[in-house]
Each structure stands twice: as C-alpha cells, then as structure tokens.
Amino acid sequence: MARATTTFLASEGGLIRYLEKIKHLPMLTPEQEQQLAKRWREHNDPEAAHQLVVSHLRLVAKIAMRYRGYGLPMSEVISEGSIGLIKAVDRFEPERGHRLATYAMWWIKASIREYVLRSWSLVKMGATPSQKKLFFNLRRLKARISAIDDGDLHPDQVELIASNLGVTEQEVVYVNRRMSGDTSLNAPLRGQEQGEWQDLLVEGEDNQEYKLVQLEEVSSRHRALMDSLGVLNARERRILEARRLADDRRSLGDLSCEFGISRERVRQIEMRAFEKLQDAVKVVYAKRGEARALSA
C-alpha cells in the first residue's frame, strides 16, 4: 500500500503537475468506500487500500496547504501528510459508520505537524501537547495583537497569549524565541556590542576533577547496592528488582499474578525489602568508612 502511493507521488514532475492531476481523481461514494475498506481489512487486498489512499489525496493536499507559512517544501509536507493518510487507511474501521475523510484528517494533521516540528529547528521544538498547541497557534495570535516583530514579546503580550492558549508564560517566551529560527554562533551581536554570539556562551560542563568524583561516587553506590542485595530472600529480591531497579518496571498486578498473592501483599514485601536493603547499604558504607580510617 505504501509503495503504491509513493510510486504515484514520485511519478510527478513537480508540485503543480501533481496538484493538477489529483484534481481529476475520482471520489468514492459511501458504498464504494465501505466495500473497499472491508476488502482491505478482511482480505488484505492491496488494490483496495490503494484506491482508498488515492481517492483522498486531495484531502491531504488541502490540509498540507495550511502549513505553507513554515518555510518547508510543500512537496515534502504533502508526502508526510500522505504517510498519515496511509496509517489512517490501515486503521480505518468502516463498521463504526464514519467516513474515511473524517477519520483520516486527524492522522494527516498529526503526521504533518510532527514533520514541521522535526524540521523547523536543529533544536527540537516543544514535545508536550501544550507546547505543540502553542507552536501552531502563536503566529495567528501574534498577528491578532499586532506583535509581528522577530524579537521578544512584551510581557503584556506574553501574558495575553499564555492566557488564551492555557500555557505558561515561560513556554510562550521559549517557543517564540525558537520560532525566530536558528542563529549562527558566529553571527555578530546586535546593537552597539562588539563580538559574536559565541562570546557570550558560558562553559556549562563540570570540570574533569568533578566528573571523576561523581563517577567514583556512582560506582561506589552501585557496588554497595550489589553487595547488599544478599540480605534479601529470592522473592524479596525479585519483587524489589522488578519494582525499583528494572528499566521496564513491573506493576503490582503483574507480580501479584506471578507469585499468586494479593497486590497489597506484593506492596508490603516491596516496602520491607527496600527497608532491609537500606539498612544493609548503611552497614556497607560504615564498614568502608572504618576500613579507610584504619588504613589512614
């Protein structure tokens, strides 16, 4: 399905020719759409999926055109929207009674917006839902309040935009600055100041001595933890590791099923094991302190 659509798009010599061609693609009736969707879901028919995708390419182009103001190649924006359309077709459930266009528009928008966020800056833009909402609405709100300069917003403007979109003022300032574009560190400073932007940068990394101390401390804590795990029995160790030490931590319900005990009992064992481990680690540190004192 994806290969067929990609081939269709790649066969066009340019954006204008592509847009002109999709104008003449046939639209599907609700009945045709239902039949094709069922053929894809029930029989994995690639031709049915291809027809569903092709018949909605005009919708992709229409949505993509709303993102012309971000300075990105429209052909790529449309291609990203087409990927969202393909995902929508793959997940479309005709038995729910909705038209594919209604369902697909959300997938198309999501795919395009992720592409815009990835491409807008070398530094990743906002990742939270509120920051994404702010990114895609900031231009409109700035135009409404006549805040069209590239510089920082006035505090009153920041407060107004934050209130309108339900985000923090810090997020407004951050996203507005990111939307001003990436600036070279070799660019000259503005105003009367001499030098380049990189002259204002402060070394943010810790020195090598501090890094070494930190590394040794982390290593020491890890050894103390490993040395202390022996105070736990097999069940206590399994539950504590699964709940607090594993990268993919297990839920109380999972461990309840594994050991055939209640969720509350799992929680009690976890807390008891954690307390035992804490006491054991303190003993290890105390012994190491005594050893260092004797060797001094």
C-alpha positions in Angstrom: 0.0 0.0 0.0 2.7 2.5 0.9 4.8 1.5 -2.1 2.0 2.1 -4.5 1.2 5.5 -3.1 4.9 6.5 -3.0 5.3 5.5 -6.7 2.2 7.5 -7.6 3.7 10.6 -6.0 7.2 10.1 -7.3 6.0 9.8 -10.9 5.0 13.5 -11.0 7.5 16.1 -12.4 6.6 18.8 -9.9 4.2 20.0 -7.3 2.0 21.9 -9.7 1.6 18.9 -12.0 0.8 16.7 -9.0 -1.9 19.1 -7.7 -3.4 19.4 -11.2 -3.5 15.6 -11.5 -5.2 14.8 -8.2 -8.0 17.3 -9.1 -9.2 14.7 -11.5 -9.1 11.6 -9.3 -12.5 10.1 -8.8 -14.2 10.5 -5.4 -15.7 7.4 -3.8 -19.3 7.0 -2.8 -20.0 5.9 0.8 -20.9 2.5 -0.5 -17.7 2.1 -2.5 -15.7 3.3 0.4 -17.3 0.7 2.7 -16.7 -2.1 0.2 -13.0 -1.2 -0.3 -12.4 -0.8 3.4 -13.8 -4.2 4.1 -11.8 -5.7 1.3 -8.6 -4.3 2.9 -9.5 -5.3 6.5 -10.9 -8.7 5.8 -8.8 -9.8 2.8 -5.7 -7.6 3.0 -6.4 -6.5 -0.6 -3.6 -4.0 -1.5 -5.6 -2.7 -4.5 -8.5 -1.8 -2.3 -6.1 0.1 0.1 -4.5 1.8 -2.9 -7.9 3.1 -4.1 -8.8 4.4 -0.7 -5.5 6.3 -0.4 -5.6 7.7 -3.9 -9.2 8.9 -3.6 -8.2 11.0 -0.5 -5.0 12.6 -1.8 -6.9 15.9 -2.4 -7.7 16.0 1.3 -4.0 15.6 2.1 -3.1 18.5 -0.3 -5.9 20.7 1.2 -4.6 20.2 4.7 -1.0 20.5 3.7 -1.6 23.9 2.2 -2.4 25.3 5.7 1.2 24.8 6.6 2.8 26.9 3.9 3.9 29.6 6.3 6.6 27.4 7.9 9.1 27.7 5.0 9.2 24.0 4.3 9.0 22.3 0.8 5.3 21.7 0.1 6.1 18.5 -1.7 7.6 17.1 1.5 4.7 18.4 3.6 2.3 16.7 1.3 4.4 13.5 1.4 4.3 13.5 5.2 0.5 14.0 5.1 0.2 11.1 2.7 2.0 8.9 5.2 -0.6 9.9 7.8 -3.3 9.0 5.3 -1.8 5.6 4.8 -1.8 5.0 8.5 -5.4 6.1 8.7 -6.5 3.7 5.9 -4.6 0.8 7.7 -6.5 1.5 10.9 -9.9 2.6 9.5 -12.9 0.6 10.8 -15.8 1.0 8.4 -18.3 -0.7 10.7 -18.2 2.3 13.0 -20.2 4.2 10.4 -17.8 7.1 9.9 -16.4 8.3 6.6 -12.7 7.8 6.0 -12.1 11.5 5.4 -13.4 12.4 8.9 -11.1 9.8 10.5 -8.1 10.4 8.2 -7.8 14.2 8.7 -6.6 13.7 12.3 -3.8 11.3 11.1 -2.8 13.6 8.3 -2.6 16.6 10.6 -0.6 14.7 13.2 1.9 13.4 10.6 2.4 16.9 9.1 2.8 18.6 12.4 5.4 16.1 13.6 7.3 16.8 10.4 7.1 20.5 10.9 8.3 20.2 14.5 11.2 18.0 13.4 12.2 20.2 10.5 11.7 23.7 12.0 14.8 23.9 14.1 18.0 22.0 14.7 17.0 22.2 18.4 13.9 20.1 19.0 10.8 22.1 19.5 8.2 21.5 22.2 7.3 17.9 22.8 4.4 18.4 25.2 0.8 18.8 23.9 0.6 22.3 25.2 3.9 23.3 23.5 2.7 21.9 20.2 -0.5 23.7 20.5 1.4 26.9 21.2 3.7 26.4 18.3 0.9 26.0 15.8 -1.2 28.9 17.1 1.5 31.5 18.0 1.7 33.2 14.6 -2.1 33.7 14.5 -2.2 35.2 17.9 0.8 37.4 17.3 -0.9 38.7 14.1 -4.1 39.4 16.0 -2.3 41.6 18.6 0.0 43.1 16.0 3.1 41.5 17.6 4.8 40.9 14.2 8.5 41.7 15.2 11.0 38.9 15.3 12.3 40.0 18.8 11.0 39.1 22.2 7.4 39.7 23.1 6.3 42.4 25.5 5.4 40.9 29.0 1.8 42.0 28.4 1.7 40.2 25.1 3.2 37.1 26.7 0.6 37.1 29.4 -2.3 37.5 26.9 -1.1 34.7 24.7 -0.5 32.4 27.6 -4.0 33.1 28.9 -5.6 32.4 25.5 -3.8 29.1 25.0 -3.7 27.8 28.6 0.0 27.5 28.7 2.7 29.1 30.9 4.3 32.4 30.1 7.7 30.6 30.1 6.5 28.3 27.3 5.4 31.3 25.3 8.8 33.0 25.6 10.6 29.8 24.8 8.6 28.9 21.7 8.6 32.4 20.4 12.4 32.5 20.5 12.7 29.1 18.8 10.3 30.3 16.0 12.7 33.2 15.3 14.9 30.5 13.7 18.3 29.1 14.3 21.1 31.7 14.7 24.7 31.0 13.9 27.0 31.3 16.9 29.3 33.3 14.6 26.6 35.9 14.0 27.6 39.4 15.2 25.9 40.8 18.3 23.1 43.3 17.8 23.3 46.9 18.9 26.5 48.6 20.0 28.1 45.4 21.4 31.2 44.1 19.7 31.9 40.4 19.1 29.9 37.3 18.2 27.1 35.4 20.0 29.5 32.6 20.9 31.5 35.1 23.0 28.6 35.2 25.4 28.4 31.4 26.0 29.5 30.1 29.3 31.1 26.7 29.7 28.3 24.7 31.2 30.1 21.4 31.8 31.7 20.4 35.0 35.5 20.2 35.2 37.2 16.8 34.8 38.0 16.5 38.5 34.4 17.0 39.5 33.3 14.5 36.8 35.8 11.9 38.2 34.5 12.4 41.8 30.9 11.9 40.5 31.8 8.8 38.6 33.6 7.3 41.6 30.6 8.1 43.8 28.1 6.5 41.4 30.4 3.4 41.1 30.6 3.2 44.9 26.9 3.3 45.4 26.4 0.6 42.8 28.9 -1.7 44.5 27.2 -1.1 47.8 23.8 -1.9 46.4 25.1 -5.1 44.8 26.8 -6.2 48.0 23.7 -5.6 50.0 21.2 -7.5 47.8 22.3 -10.7 49.5 20.3 -9.8 52.6 17.1 -10.4 50.7 15.5 -13.8 50.0 14.7 -14.8 46.4 11.1 -13.4 46.4 12.0 -10.1 48.1 14.9 -9.6 45.6 12.7 -10.5 42.6 10.0 -8.1 43.7 12.3 -5.2 44.6 14.3 -5.5 41.3 11.1 -5.7 39.2 9.5 -2.7 41.0 12.5 -0.4 41.5 15.6 -1.5 39.7 14.5 -2.7 36.3 14.3 -0.4 33.2 10.8 -1.7 32.4 9.2 -1.8 35.8 6.5 -4.3 36.6 3.1 -3.4 38.1 1.8 -4.7 41.4 -0.8 -6.6 39.3 1.8 -8.4 37.2 3.7 -9.5 40.3 0.5 -10.5 42.1 -0.2 -12.9 39.3 3.4 -14.2 39.1 3.5 -15.1 42.8 -0.1 -15.9 43.4 -0.6 -13.3 46.2 -2.6 -10.1 46.5 -1.4 -6.7 45.2 -1.3 -5.4 48.7 0.9 -8.3 49.8 3.3 -7.5 46.9 3.5 -3.9 48.1 4.2 -4.9 51.6 7.0 -7.2 50.5 8.4 -4.5 48.4 8.5 -2.0 51.2 10.0 -4.5 53.6 12.7 -5.5 51.1 13.5 -1.8 50.5 13.9 -1.1 54.2 16.2 -4.2 54.6 18.3 -3.1 51.7 18.6 0.5 53.0 19.9 -0.9 56.4 22.3 -3.2 54.6 23.7 -0.4 52.5 24.3 1.7 55.6 26.3 -1.1 57.1 28.4 -1.5 54.0 29.2 2.2 54.0 30.0 2.1 57.7 32.4 -0.8 57.2 34.1 1.0 54.3 34.5 4.1 56.5 36.1 2.1 59.2 38.5 0.5 56.7 39.5 3.8 55.3 40.1 5.1 58.9 42.3 2.1 59.7 44.4 2.5 56.6 44.9 6.3 57.1 
